[in-house]
Amino acid sequence: MDLSFLIDLLGEPGVATAGGLAVGLVFGVAAQQSRFCLRAATVEFGRGILGPQPFSPAIVGPRISVWLLTFGTAMVWTQALQAFGIMDLREARMLAVPGSLSGAIVGGLMFGAGMVLARGCSGRMLVLAATGNLRALLSGLVFAVAAQMSQRGILSPLRAEIAGWWTTGGSNIDLTAWLGIGHRGGLALGILAAAVALYFAWRNAVGLRVLVMASGVGFAIPLAWLFTYTLAQQSFTPLPIEGITFSGPSAATLMFFLQPHEANFAIGLVPGAFLGAFLAAAFTGELELQGFEGGASMRRYLFGAALMGMGGMLAGGCAIGAGVTGSSAFALTAWIALTGMWVGAITTDALLDRPAALAAPAH
């Protein structure tokens, strides 16, 4: 993929921003139409484990099927592109810099709890905000502010302190190399995950359109990797190789609108995802204004969003950034953060929401 013409026409920042916008559009359309959501998948799984028939096959329902297909698709394409020498992610920030194991654990737990409180992860909030959900819009703004405070603001010393407790050393750990399976082994695991997802999707009668869109969300991840890798190879100045995440980009986009500076891939990604979700919802007649149900509900959403903001910065990414993007690259800390998100979400739902759900029929 030769980007020299576009670089000459738009300049490197312009091409990076346009690429982020295009990738964001793909993600936004596919995420809105597939209802992709890690929070929904974790709640479905947790309630299946703790239900009247613990660990029954019913714990793998339609929401987990959608999430797992997205996860498997991202892994298949990311590992295939590396296995066949099309790109090399060893210089990507997620793998090249030291990984924080303590940050992944603490941040993953915080993010998981926060997304249950806010009823959606940061990526899902962005998609919902585009469809007219004012709860998600305000929660997304709080998320971005908390992420910025954790990255460079008043919370940054605390984040740095926690992140420094336990690190991987000189760089993060690539699990495909550490386990000795190579990228072809990673590709095989991705194919297995996608196959399992398709089987349970068939069992749960998930529609073809939803499956295609779930695959589209997963495909957007390697699309981002490949675009930023190609641009970095052809650029005259050092540019980061990055995938899709909404922790850092949400904070960066907020600051860009408050104090404009040179744009980049992240600055295009968030508006692109918002626009894609808006267009998809408008085309299918799903635009609808929604607000908070009361003060208690508002406090819950905003506190959850703040937890996700700091948790995402600690964990090295959000439910998309660490949970899918980082995991597709087999970064050790991403897999630990993803595990923490599942544990945090299931625990929070079990303590707060599941008792209320069980009591509801009695009233």
Salt bridges, closest charged atoms under 4 A:
GLU44 OE2 - ARG63 NH1 3.75
ASP88 OD2 - ARG90 NH2 2.63
GLU286 OE1 - ARG35 NH2 2.23
ASP349 OD1 - ARG47 NH2 2.83
ASP353 OD2 - ARG119 NH1 3.71
ASP353 OD2 - ARG300 NH2 2.66
